[in-house]
Amino acid sequence: MAEELTPETPEESTEEQAIKQRKNGLYPGVSDELAENMKSGWADTELRDLAPIAQADKTAARRAALSARFPGERLVIPAGKLKTRSNDTEYAFRASTEYAYLTGDQTQDGVLVLEPVRAGGHQATIYLLPRSDRENGEFWLDGQGELWVGRRHSLTEAEQLLGVPAKDVRELAAELKEATGPVRAVRGHDAGIEAALTDKVTAERDEELRVYLSEARLIKDDFEVAELRKACEATARGFEDVVKVLDKAEATSERYIEGTFFLRARVEGNDIGYGSICAAGPHATTLHWVRNDGDVRSGDLLLLDAGVETNELYTADITRTLPINGRYTELQRKIYDAVYEAQEAGIAAVKPGAAYRDFHDAAQRVLAEKLVEWGLVEGPVERILELGLQRRWTLHGTGHMLGMDVHDCAAARTEAYVDTTLAPGMCLTVEPGLYFQADDLTVPEEYRGIGVRIEDDILVTEDGNVNLSDALPRRSEEVEAWMAGLKG
């Protein structure tokens, strides 16, 4: 990785940033002749007559709904800033969900502002970094200059693509400091913007904005549904990739599985939607096992929980529990089939007008019945469910909303989420599991260290539901046949 000539110091002016020697840099400075040479001789690369992005009409409708909800108030929604990983290296940037949902843009440092207008409604403006300045050397001397990190769109190009007037974001903090009237902002993404608004906002009002934007995503439009389908299809191919290399994973570790799936996510999408859980053997009993550094052994199960995030930031969330050697043992099959039966009951409960909690209750009842049947807990089943005793082995809720975040709509009010009724356009996971910890002395020894989860992404439709992830088999015998076919 090359070393920039100069660091970027946000507090400095562009001119001050332009030519500043990095500590321990190999060049003593920039000569006047070189500085002058770098100003000219560059082709005009402005892109003209650009078509709007595919979801421009959707983002416009989302902004209109937001405007109607908060009349007369200035609304500020930042994309976020780069986050330091170590020293002068940063994590890959991922725009805030709220910003990307309302703009379709994923540019770091971007900020969407809805300013109320006297006639009613709002004027939306997107504030972005313009093209790097070539006159002062920013484009080749600054750590975020275009010769270092790549070309960005001009403000004019951004306006054509996004359908929103664009301005220089470096002027926004000063503008916000002078703003009058009520203001709300999405917090946690841009400290500079928050500092400019510190005497104009309240935590309570900002939380109302965050809650609204979370609840607005409960119902997916047709663009979002198409993206979720795409994510599920790519994820299914990623699972196929993993099955084909299980022998290599046995020779190395769970990291081979993680890397294999990550390749598919980067080839077909933006990234993984969350840290992949590649849990072999007893690691499958740890719900969020993301260390992925354990052994992969024939005869054990692999619990793979992973999702591709599309280039528009919609993620799948799918889990399969696979026999590493291609065949379930008798006990593994018994536990797996119980989880499958519970998932079938849960999916059947997903339909418009049903209570959100119904699919969870249906799946938990099946699992409680199995635990009583196997003699692992004393019935009756109603007592088990009333006291929640099955949770020692089922552990988690049976699903969650899905969308731009893997746990989408997380800031929604309880009455709008878990206490609501399902409606067409909602997308949620159904993912029951049974987990017998390696040190659980309340179950027979042969159960210990076995963890099974099956998870699918379910879209609520007008007359029931659609399983968006049904390209991957779920029945135990179908899983075995599928694996055998992939391994040849």
Disulfide bonds with the S-S distance in Angstrom:
none
